[in-house]
């Protein structure tokens, strides 16, 4: 059995916020946002824990949590909310729907139990998770680097999971402002090079700019902006076979814990309103081939589909 503590923190509620889960000093993960709530942090900590242990579906997971809201939401209230179209008894929309829907998906097929623990009462694992969540919130407040932790597995495993499952890569590739997106870098030797028409196609340059915008910590910390860039029918097929929906990505989006470089290969207009980008995501230990389909919707380019394949 895996036993982990999950916790969230918000300095002003809402305000700079963080989340963390903790198993031991070699297995923990943390992150956050410039603005969020305690409840959002608590929910996301549980969601990220489920994601991080998804490769062990047969292993029972016990989650220690000091939030009655999270425990009740997941174990008692969610079935009724779903039946009512994600509305509460008073007819008002349920808060944090993106996270709750993603949690509902992540719990399928898992043996998960929750145990309430009193917060700030000396419980070692709860204190460790709280300390890391608060540190992440403080880092967002102060504009300093967030210590994300080792995750569940090795650096190589964490890197592989990020490249495999998330349709946008590292903030390292997002140095240029989106208003003036840089021209694609030359592909590696032997790979196709974009034509001159592609290089000067305003639509393609706009889409490349949006891809780079999706790499930045600023945008990855702003679900509303990500929502604007995603097509209503967005999906991604991860290399593991897992399918990412729009709601799931909106719930999971956060600054990247692993540094990866972005290397364009080619860009093509499949139609006046459809553009295909092909590129590489290159990390210290893994390389993945990526493809993204963008569609023009009501005058704005939206990411419709993304897929990744690991290079042997």
C-alpha positions, 0 to 999 in steps of 0.5 A: 500500500502507498500512504501519502499526505496531500495538502494545499496552501493559499497565502491570502485565499485567494492569493499565491497558492501551492499544493504538495503530496508527500510519501517520504523525502525521496517521493514528493511533489509540489507546485502552485499558481500565482492566484488560487484558493486552499481548496484548489490546492488541496484538490490538485494535490490529490489529483497529482498524486493519483496521476503520479501513481497511475502506473501502479493501478493495482496498488492500494493508495491511502491519502492522508488529508486535513481537508474535510471539503476534499474528502467529502467532495470526492467520497460523498458529494461528487456522485450527486453533483454529476447527476445534477449536471455539476450543480449543487442542491441550490442550483448553483454551479459546483466550484472547481469543476475542472479539478473535480471532473479530472479527479473523477476520471483519475479515480476510475479503476483505483483502490483509493481510501482517505483518512482525515488528519488534523492539520498543524497538529504534529502529524509528520507526513501532514506537516511535510506536505503542508511545509512544501505546499506553503513553500510553493505558495511563498515562491509564487508570491516572491517570484522565486523558483518553486522546488517541485521535488523528485516526484514519485520516481526517478528524474528520467521517469518524471521526464518521460511522464511529462513528455508523454502526457502533456501537450506543451513542453518547457518554459525554456522554449518560450523566451520570445514574446508571443507578440513577435514569435520567432521563426522556427529553428532549423531542424536537425540534419536529414529532417525536412525544412519548412519552405520559405512560404511556410516561414512567412505564413502569418497564420503559421507564425501565429500558431508557433507563437501560441505554442510557445505561449503555452510553454511559459510559466505565466500562461501555464499558471493561468487556466483562463488563458489556456482555455482560450487557446484550446479548441472546445473538442481538444484531445491528446493521445499520450504515448502511454495510450492515455487520452487527455481531454480539455477538462483534464488538461485545464485541471492539470496545467501547471509550470513544467517540472522538467526542462525540455527543448522545443525543436520545430521540424515542419509546419503545413497548412492542411486547409485555410483554417487548419495548420499542422505543426511537427516538432521534437521535445528533447530532454536530458534523457528522452526525445519525443516526436510531437504533432499539433493540429490547430484550427481557426475558430471564429477568427482565433487559432485553437489547439484541436489535437496533439500527440506524442511518440517516444523516439527509440 
